[in-house]
């Protein structure tokens, strides 16, 4: 008498927890303190060049999306004369103050 074939791969044990095993993958682990703060490892912050992140919540996980600093936009328009823009702004503010 032949035994039925067993499924190959990881065995799934029902422990009452519904999270998939992928959520326990190896990698940097971030802990959250009693006040709700978490610290991302320096290597990750430097890799993305950001110290602020947008938190996105999906059905099964949370994503942190880096927010680039406004200074990263400097130089994007090479012909932009920032000094002239600041001069014009200062002139407009002075004119409004006179009124």
Rosetta blueprint (number, residue, H / E / L):
1 X L
2 X L
3 X L
4 X L
5 X L
6 X L
7 X L
8 X L
9 X L
10 X L
11 X L
12 X L
13 X L
14 X L
15 X L
16 X L
17 X L
18 X L
19 X L
20 X L
21 X H
22 X H
23 X H
24 X H
25 X L
26 X L
27 X L
28 X L
29 X L
30 X L
31 X L
32 X E
33 X L
34 X L
35 X L
36 X L
37 X L
38 X E
39 X L
40 X L
41 X L
42 X H
43 X H
44 X H
45 X H
46 X H
47 X H
48 X H
49 X L
50 X L
51 X L
52 X L
53 X E
54 X E
55 X E
56 X E
57 X E
58 X L
59 X L
60 X L
61 X L
62 X E
63 X E
64 X E
65 X E
66 X E
67 X L
68 X L
69 X L
70 X H
71 X H
72 X H
73 X H
74 X L
75 X L
76 X L
77 X L
78 X L
79 X L
80 X L
81 X L
82 X H
83 X H
84 X H
85 X H
86 X H
87 X H
88 X H
89 X H
90 X H
91 X H
92 X H
93 X H
94 X H
95 X H
96 X H
97 X H
98 X H
99 X L
